[in-house]
Amino acid sequence: MASARFRAIIFDIGRVLVRIDVARALSGLAKTVSLTPEQLWSALEKHPSWRDWQEGRIKPRDFYLSVNQRFGANLTFEQFTETWNRVIDPQPILDNVFLAGLAKKYRLCLLSNTDPIHIPYIEANYDFVQFFPHRIYSYAVGASKPDPLIFRAALLACKVEAKHAIFIDDVPAYAEAAGRLGITGIVFRSPEQLSADLQALGVSAG
């Protein structure tokens, strides 16, 4: 039986549904610029165009060209796309049985700071997306966490008030941002912890 209090559960993607393996993706490129993969990823996140990339104001080929120029790389667009997507680990974190159980009782929604290269890859290669009829991507809505606009877009898609929604993210600041809007935030650490925290709220997949 579904919790009477909650009607929607909103999930982040990276480090909640899929692991992010920076070394797997960027080891080759990092060697060409004398940085570790982690240092390179950090530099990408601090790149002046990063937020514009995440919020849909830069097209994939333009972002690719800016990265090539910034780090002196010599990748084709196809090589860049393949490298970019290798950051996403092939093995999902959460079991489909768990997600299917939740989907029978609650409106499930994806909410992610992401880009127009990662999402087509995720939607084509990970079958957990079938459980999420509502999908809010930063590049599509023009706003990224912790901006209240992206959370409100998820609530609107799920047709619920904030008090009836749960948001799950691995970043405490983002869970707190959701909480300031009245959404119940859970900081993800492991599948077992998530299940326990949901059960404490009266939410179960069984």
C-alpha positions in Angstrom: 0.0 0.0 0.0 1.4 3.4 -1.0 2.1 6.1 1.6 -0.9 8.4 1.9 1.5 11.3 2.4 3.7 10.9 -0.6 2.7 10.7 -4.2 5.9 11.3 -6.2 9.5 10.3 -5.8 12.1 12.3 -7.7 15.5 10.8 -8.4 18.8 12.4 -9.4 20.7 10.2 -11.9 24.5 10.5 -11.4 25.7 8.6 -8.3 22.2 7.6 -7.4 21.0 5.5 -10.4 24.3 5.2 -12.2 27.9 5.4 -11.0 30.2 8.1 -12.4 33.6 6.7 -13.2 35.8 9.7 -14.1 39.0 7.6 -14.5 37.3 5.2 -17.0 36.2 8.1 -19.2 39.0 10.6 -19.1 42.3 8.7 -18.5 43.3 8.9 -22.1 42.5 12.6 -22.5 44.0 13.4 -19.2 47.4 12.1 -20.2 47.5 14.5 -23.2 47.1 17.5 -20.8 49.3 16.2 -17.9 46.4 16.0 -15.4 44.8 13.2 -13.5 41.3 12.2 -14.7 39.9 13.7 -11.5 41.8 17.0 -12.0 40.5 17.1 -15.6 36.9 16.6 -14.6 37.2 19.3 -11.9 38.7 21.6 -14.5 35.8 20.9 -16.8 33.3 21.7 -14.1 35.0 25.0 -13.5 35.1 25.8 -17.2 33.5 29.2 -17.9 30.9 27.5 -20.2 30.0 24.6 -17.9 26.8 26.1 -16.5 25.7 27.2 -20.0 26.4 23.6 -21.2 24.3 22.1 -18.4 21.5 24.6 -18.9 21.2 24.1 -22.7 22.7 27.4 -23.9 25.6 25.7 -25.7 25.2 23.1 -28.5 27.1 19.8 -28.2 29.5 20.6 -31.1 30.3 24.1 -29.6 31.0 22.6 -26.2 33.2 20.0 -27.8 35.2 22.6 -29.7 35.6 24.7 -26.5 37.0 21.7 -24.6 39.4 20.8 -27.4 40.6 24.4 -27.5 40.8 24.8 -23.7 42.8 21.6 -23.1 44.7 21.3 -26.4 43.0 18.0 -27.3 42.7 16.7 -30.8 39.6 14.6 -30.6 37.0 14.3 -33.4 33.4 15.0 -32.2 32.6 11.3 -32.4 35.7 10.5 -30.2 34.7 13.2 -27.8 31.1 11.9 -27.5 32.3 8.4 -26.9 34.8 9.6 -24.2 32.2 11.8 -22.6 29.7 8.9 -22.2 32.3 6.5 -20.8 32.1 8.5 -17.5 28.8 6.6 -17.0 29.4 3.2 -15.5 27.6 0.4 -17.3 26.2 -1.2 -14.2 23.2 0.7 -12.6 23.2 1.2 -8.8 19.6 0.4 -8.0 17.8 -2.8 -8.9 15.0 -2.7 -11.4 12.8 -4.8 -9.1 13.1 -2.0 -6.5 12.2 0.7 -9.0 9.4 -1.3 -10.6 7.9 -1.7 -7.1 8.0 2.0 -6.5 6.6 2.8 -9.9 3.5 0.8 -9.2 2.7 3.0 -6.2 4.2 6.4 -6.9 4.9 8.9 -9.7 8.6 8.5 -10.5 10.6 11.4 -12.0 14.2 11.9 -13.0 15.8 15.3 -12.2 19.4 15.8 -13.2 22.0 18.4 -13.9 23.0 17.0 -17.2 23.6 17.6 -20.9 22.4 16.6 -24.4 25.2 14.1 -25.0 24.7 12.1 -21.8 20.9 11.8 -21.9 20.4 10.2 -25.3 23.1 7.7 -24.3 21.4 6.9 -20.9 18.0 6.6 -22.4 19.3 4.2 -25.1 21.4 2.0 -22.8 19.8 1.9 -19.4 16.4 0.2 -19.0 15.6 1.8 -15.6 14.3 4.8 -17.6 11.2 2.9 -18.3 10.1 3.4 -14.7 10.3 7.2 -15.0 7.5 8.7 -17.1 8.6 12.2 -16.0 12.1 13.4 -16.8 13.4 16.8 -16.0 16.9 17.6 -17.4 18.7 20.8 -16.7 19.6 21.4 -20.3 16.0 21.0 -21.4 14.5 23.3 -18.8 17.2 25.9 -18.8 17.9 25.7 -15.1 20.1 23.5 -12.9 20.1 22.5 -9.2 19.9 24.1 -6.8 17.8 26.6 -8.7 14.1 26.3 -7.4 12.9 26.4 -11.1 14.1 22.9 -11.8 12.4 21.5 -8.7 9.2 23.3 -9.6 9.4 21.8 -13.1 9.5 18.3 -11.5 6.6 19.0 -9.2 4.6 20.4 -12.2 5.4 17.3 -14.3 4.3 15.0 -11.5 1.2 17.1 -10.7 1.9 17.2 -7.0 2.5 19.7 -4.3 5.9 19.9 -2.7 4.7 18.3 0.6 3.7 15.2 -1.4 7.1 14.7 -3.0 10.5 13.1 -2.1 13.7 14.1 -3.7 16.8 11.8 -3.7 20.3 13.1 -4.5 23.8 12.3 -3.5 24.7 16.0 -2.9 23.5 17.3 0.5 23.2 20.9 -0.8 20.7 19.8 -3.5 18.6 17.8 -1.0 18.6 20.8 1.2 17.5 23.1 -1.7 14.6 20.8 -2.3 13.7 20.9 1.4 13.5 24.7 1.3 10.6 24.3 -1.1 8.8 21.8 1.1 10.0 18.7 -0.7 11.3 15.9 1.6 15.0 15.4 0.7 17.0 12.2 1.1 20.8 12.2 0.7 21.7 9.0 -1.1 24.7 6.9 0.2 23.8 3.3 -0.7 20.8 1.3 -1.9 20.4 -0.2 1.6 20.4 3.3 3.3 17.9 4.6 0.7 15.5 1.7 1.3 15.7 2.2 5.1 15.2 6.0 4.8 12.2 5.5 2.5 10.7 2.9 4.9 11.1 5.4 7.7 8.8 7.7 5.7 6.3 5.0 5.1 7.4 4.3 1.6 8.3 0.8 0.4 8.7 -0.9 -3.0 7.1 -4.1 -1.7 
